[in-house]
Amino acid sequence: MPGSSHEAMHRIFQKDPALLTRALQHVLRVPFPEPRDFAAMNIDLTEIEPVERRVDTLLRAETDEGTYLLVVESQGKPDERKRGSWPYYLSYLHEKYRCEPVLIVVTQNSATARWAAEPIHLGVRGCPSLTVRPFVLGPDNVPVIADEREAERDVPLAVLSAMTHGRGRQAPAILESLAAALRTIDRDSAAVFVQFVDSCLADAQARQMWRDLMTAMQYFWRHPLAEEVREEGREEGREEGRQEGRARERAEVVLRNLQWRRIDIPDAVRDRVLASTDMTELSTWLDRSYEVTDASALFGETAD
């Protein structure tokens, strides 16, 4: 599970990819086509040369207008290196997959949002060869959802609102509305969203309020995905839980890719994938999940 606001701010879109579409369409007013399907993709953009490049979240969206690659970058503060990395990410992805890449930057900071929204021009001043215009989700455009009914209508958007605005005088209404709305969805999803919000609340008073609200809803804190918060004083246990969570998430992406591609998954394959805690092995299976036509081929095997 996410251990920082950086992780939570982009992983919410892994939890609910459709939220990203709604944010593009209704928050940023981008005429993005309605996806028929989503697939998580390998975030590693490293080439053979030893220069490691990874995006935060990468999703493939299938629409009637074609396939789009949605690149989500969580940004805590301005970083001029990104003005070289982001154009590289988009060019690399377009060249590798021959799909249209879309860059979305998410941030909790207004100054960072303004910095990220500035176009990136490469080439001759005033006549660039390449211009990159990031879409930015931040405090100035993510809606403040402080009404319980509004939160219930779109719980993931209410979670993003709490992650972005959960501080100051607005915090009580935002957090209380979200807490009520979380009761209307399944417990597993609610437990994940609880963690996302907890990771993003930098204000100590707001964070304590959130934990008090969640303590009253005890089933969240008994959920294994929320174990990290409850066991905060045990560093070794937290790190092990994070590693297990990352492995479990990677395994679930492998299985979802096969399901989205309508490939039958025998119980033996499912059990083997979910049992693995080896991130290198899981990454290999993830890469193969985009290409295999038989689930057992994930392991370098062929069907009998």
C-alpha positions as CSV (number, residue, x, y, z in Angstrom):
1,M,0.0,0.0,0.0
2,P,1.2,3.6,-0.5
3,G,3.5,4.9,2.1
4,S,3.6,8.5,0.9
5,S,1.5,11.1,-0.7
6,H,3.6,10.7,-3.9
7,E,2.5,7.1,-4.2
8,A,-1.2,7.8,-3.3
9,M,-1.6,10.7,-5.7
10,H,-1.0,8.5,-8.7
11,R,-2.0,5.0,-7.5
12,I,-5.6,6.2,-7.0
13,F,-5.8,6.1,-10.8
14,Q,-4.6,2.5,-10.8
15,K,-7.4,1.6,-8.4
16,D,-10.0,3.4,-10.5
17,P,-8.8,4.2,-14.1
18,A,-12.2,5.6,-15.0
19,L,-11.6,8.4,-12.5
20,L,-8.8,9.6,-14.8
21,T,-11.2,9.8,-17.7
22,R,-13.7,11.8,-15.7
23,A,-10.9,14.1,-14.5
24,L,-9.8,14.7,-18.1
25,Q,-13.3,15.3,-19.3
26,H,-15.0,17.2,-16.5
27,V,-12.1,18.8,-14.5
28,L,-9.7,19.7,-17.3
29,R,-12.4,19.9,-20.1
30,V,-10.3,17.8,-22.4
31,P,-12.5,16.1,-25.1
32,F,-11.1,12.7,-24.3
33,P,-13.1,9.8,-25.8
34,E,-14.9,7.3,-23.5
35,P,-12.7,4.2,-23.0
36,R,-14.2,0.8,-23.6
37,D,-11.5,-0.8,-21.6
38,F,-8.4,-0.1,-19.5
39,A,-5.2,-2.1,-18.9
40,A,-2.3,-1.3,-16.6
41,M,1.1,-1.3,-18.3
42,N,4.7,-1.8,-17.2
43,I,5.9,1.5,-15.9
44,D,9.6,0.7,-16.6
45,L,10.8,2.7,-19.6
46,T,14.4,1.7,-19.1
47,E,16.3,0.9,-22.3
48,I,19.2,-1.5,-22.7
49,E,21.7,1.2,-21.7
50,P,21.9,1.6,-17.9
51,V,19.7,4.7,-17.7
52,E,16.7,3.9,-15.6
53,R,13.5,5.8,-16.4
54,R,10.1,5.0,-14.8
55,V,6.8,6.7,-14.9
56,D,4.6,6.7,-11.9
57,T,1.5,5.1,-13.4
58,L,0.9,4.0,-17.0
59,L,-2.6,2.9,-18.3
60,R,-3.8,1.9,-21.7
61,A,-7.2,3.1,-22.7
62,E,-9.1,1.6,-25.6
63,T,-11.6,4.0,-27.2
64,D,-13.6,4.2,-30.4
65,E,-11.0,6.7,-31.6
66,G,-8.1,4.5,-31.0
67,T,-5.7,3.5,-28.2
68,Y,-4.3,6.0,-25.7
69,L,-1.5,5.7,-23.2
70,L,-2.2,7.7,-20.0
71,V,1.0,8.7,-18.2
72,V,0.3,9.9,-14.7
73,E,3.1,11.7,-12.8
74,S,2.8,12.6,-9.1
75,Q,4.7,15.8,-8.5
76,G,5.4,17.2,-5.0
77,K,7.5,20.2,-6.1
78,P,9.0,21.7,-9.2
79,D,11.9,19.6,-10.7
80,E,13.5,21.0,-13.8
81,R,14.8,17.5,-14.7
82,K,11.2,16.6,-15.5
83,R,11.2,19.1,-18.4
84,G,13.6,16.8,-20.1
85,S,12.1,13.5,-18.9
86,W,8.5,14.1,-19.8
87,P,9.1,14.7,-23.5
88,Y,11.3,11.6,-23.5
89,Y,8.5,9.5,-21.9
90,L,5.9,10.6,-24.5
91,S,8.3,10.1,-27.5
92,Y,9.5,6.7,-26.2
93,L,6.0,5.4,-25.6
94,H,4.7,6.7,-29.0
95,E,7.6,5.0,-30.8
96,K,7.3,1.7,-28.8
97,Y,3.6,1.3,-28.9
98,R,2.4,3.5,-31.8
99,C,-0.3,4.9,-29.6
100,E,-1.1,8.4,-28.6
101,P,0.5,9.2,-25.2
102,V,-1.2,11.7,-22.8
103,L,0.6,13.2,-19.8
104,I,-1.3,14.0,-16.7
105,V,0.5,15.6,-13.7
106,V,-1.2,15.4,-10.2
107,T,-0.1,17.6,-7.3
108,Q,-1.3,18.9,-4.0
109,N,0.5,22.3,-4.4
110,S,-0.8,25.3,-6.4
111,A,2.7,26.6,-7.2
112,T,3.8,23.2,-8.5
113,A,0.6,23.0,-10.5
114,R,1.4,26.3,-12.2
115,W,5.0,25.2,-12.9
116,A,3.9,21.8,-14.3
117,A,1.3,23.4,-16.6
118,E,3.9,25.5,-18.4
119,P,4.5,24.2,-22.0
120,I,7.9,22.5,-22.6
121,H,9.4,23.9,-25.8
122,L,12.4,22.1,-27.3
123,G,14.2,23.6,-30.3
124,V,14.6,27.1,-31.7
125,R,13.2,29.8,-29.4
126,G,9.8,31.0,-30.7
127,C,9.8,28.2,-33.3
128,P,10.2,24.9,-31.3
129,S,10.6,21.5,-33.0
130,L,8.7,19.9,-30.1
131,T,6.2,21.3,-27.6
132,V,4.8,19.3,-24.6
133,R,1.7,20.6,-22.8
134,P,1.0,18.6,-19.6
135,F,-2.5,18.3,-18.3
136,V,-2.4,19.2,-14.5
137,L,-4.8,18.2,-11.7
138,G,-4.2,20.2,-8.6
139,P,-5.8,22.4,-5.9
140,D,-7.0,25.0,-8.4
141,N,-9.2,22.6,-10.5
142,V,-9.9,19.5,-8.5
143,P,-13.4,20.1,-7.1
144,V,-13.8,20.5,-3.3
145,I,-16.4,17.8,-2.3
146,A,-17.7,18.6,1.1
147,D,-21.2,17.3,0.7
148,E,-22.1,13.7,1.6
149,R,-24.5,13.2,-1.3
150,E,-22.0,14.6,-3.8
151,A,-19.3,12.3,-2.3
152,E,-21.5,9.3,-2.7
153,R,-22.2,10.0,-6.3
154,D,-18.5,9.7,-7.2
155,V,-16.5,8.2,-4.3
156,P,-13.1,8.0,-6.1
157,L,-13.4,11.7,-7.1
158,A,-14.3,12.5,-3.4
159,V,-11.1,10.6,-2.4
160,L,-9.0,12.7,-4.8
161,S,-10.7,15.8,-3.4
162,A,-9.7,14.8,0.1
163,M,-6.1,14.0,-1.0
164,T,-5.8,17.4,-2.7
165,H,-7.7,19.7,-0.3
166,G,-7.7,17.9,3.0
167,R,-6.3,20.7,5.1
168,G,-7.3,24.0,6.8
169,R,-10.9,25.0,7.5
170,Q,-12.3,22.8,4.7
171,A,-10.9,19.6,6.1
172,P,-13.6,18.6,8.5
173,A,-16.5,18.9,6.0
174,I,-14.4,17.1,3.3
175,L,-13.3,14.2,5.5
176,E,-16.6,13.7,7.2
177,S,-18.5,13.6,3.8
178,L,-16.0,11.1,2.5
179,A,-16.1,9.0,5.6
180,A,-19.9,8.7,5.2
181,A,-19.6,8.0,1.4
182,L,-17.1,5.1,2.0
183,R,-19.8,3.2,3.9
184,T,-21.7,2.9,0.6
185,I,-18.9,0.9,-1.3
186,D,-17.3,-2.5,-0.8
187,R,-14.9,-2.8,2.1
188,D,-11.9,-3.8,0.1
189,S,-12.1,-0.7,-2.0
190,A,-12.8,1.5,1.0
191,A,-9.8,0.2,2.8
192,V,-7.5,1.1,-0.1
193,F,-9.0,4.6,-0.4
194,V,-8.6,5.1,3.4
195,Q,-4.8,4.5,3.0
196,F,-4.6,6.9,0.0
197,V,-6.1,9.7,2.0
198,D,-4.1,8.9,5.1
199,S,-0.9,9.1,3.1
200,C,-1.7,12.5,1.7
201,L,-2.8,14.4,4.8
202,A,0.3,16.4,5.7
203,D,-1.6,18.5,8.3
204,A,-1.3,16.7,11.6
205,Q,-4.7,17.9,12.9
206,A,-6.5,16.8,9.7
207,R,-4.7,13.4,9.7
208,Q,-5.7,12.8,13.4
209,M,-9.2,13.7,12.6
210,W,-9.2,11.2,9.7
211,R,-7.8,8.5,11.8
212,D,-10.4,9.2,14.5
213,L,-13.2,8.9,11.9
214,M,-11.8,5.7,10.6
215,T,-11.3,4.2,14.1
216,A,-15.1,4.6,14.5
217,M,-15.4,2.4,11.3
218,Q,-13.2,-0.4,12.7
219,Y,-13.5,-2.8,9.9
220,F,-11.2,-0.6,7.7
221,W,-8.4,-1.0,10.2
222,R,-8.8,-4.8,10.4
223,H,-8.3,-5.0,6.7
224,P,-4.8,-6.4,5.7
225,L,-4.4,-3.5,3.2
226,A,-4.6,-1.0,6.1
227,E,-2.2,-2.9,8.4
228,E,0.6,-0.4,7.7
229,V,-1.3,2.4,9.5
230,R,-2.3,0.3,12.5
231,E,1.3,-1.0,13.0
232,E,3.0,2.4,12.4
233,G,5.5,1.9,15.2
234,R,6.9,-1.3,13.8
235,E,9.2,-0.3,11.0
236,E,10.3,-3.8,9.9
237,G,6.7,-5.0,9.7
238,R,5.7,-2.0,7.7
239,E,8.4,-2.5,5.1
240,E,7.6,-6.1,4.7
241,G,3.9,-5.2,4.3
242,R,4.8,-2.7,1.6
243,Q,6.9,-5.3,-0.3
244,E,4.1,-7.8,-0.1
245,G,1.6,-5.2,-1.2
246,R,3.7,-4.2,-4.2
247,A,4.1,-7.9,-5.2
248,R,0.4,-8.6,-4.8
249,E,-0.5,-5.5,-6.9
250,R,1.9,-6.6,-9.6
251,A,0.4,-10.1,-9.6
252,E,-3.2,-8.7,-9.9
253,V,-2.2,-6.6,-12.8
254,V,-0.8,-9.7,-14.6
255,L,-4.1,-11.5,-14.1
256,R,-6.2,-8.4,-15.1
257,N,-4.3,-8.1,-18.3
258,L,-5.1,-11.7,-19.2
259,Q,-8.8,-11.2,-18.3
260,W,-9.0,-8.0,-20.4
261,R,-7.5,-10.0,-23.3
262,R,-10.2,-12.7,-22.7
263,I,-7.6,-15.4,-22.0
264,D,-8.8,-18.2,-19.8
265,I,-6.9,-18.4,-16.5
266,P,-6.7,-21.9,-14.9
267,D,-6.7,-22.1,-11.2
268,A,-3.2,-23.4,-11.1
269,V,-1.9,-20.3,-13.1
270,R,-3.9,-17.9,-10.9
271,D,-2.5,-19.5,-7.7
272,R,1.0,-19.5,-9.0
273,V,0.9,-15.8,-10.0
274,L,-0.7,-14.7,-6.7
275,A,1.8,-16.8,-4.6
276,S,4.8,-15.1,-6.2
277,T,6.7,-12.4,-4.2
278,D,9.6,-12.1,-6.6
279,M,9.2,-8.7,-8.3
280,T,11.7,-9.7,-11.1
281,E,9.6,-12.8,-11.9
282,L,6.4,-10.8,-11.7
283,S,7.7,-8.2,-14.1
284,T,8.6,-10.8,-16.6
285,W,5.1,-12.3,-16.4
286,L,3.7,-8.8,-16.7
287,D,5.6,-8.2,-20.0
288,R,4.4,-11.6,-21.3
289,S,0.8,-10.9,-20.3
290,Y,0.5,-8.4,-23.2
291,E,1.6,-11.0,-25.8
292,V,0.7,-14.6,-24.7
293,T,-2.3,-16.4,-26.1
294,D,-2.3,-19.1,-23.5
295,A,-2.0,-18.3,-19.7
296,S,0.6,-21.0,-19.0
297,A,2.9,-19.3,-21.5
298,L,3.4,-16.6,-18.8
299,F,5.9,-19.1,-17.3
300,G,7.7,-19.9,-20.5
301,E,5.5,-23.0,-20.9
302,T,3.1,-24.0,-23.7
303,A,-0.2,-25.7,-23.4
304,D,-0.4,-29.4,-23.8
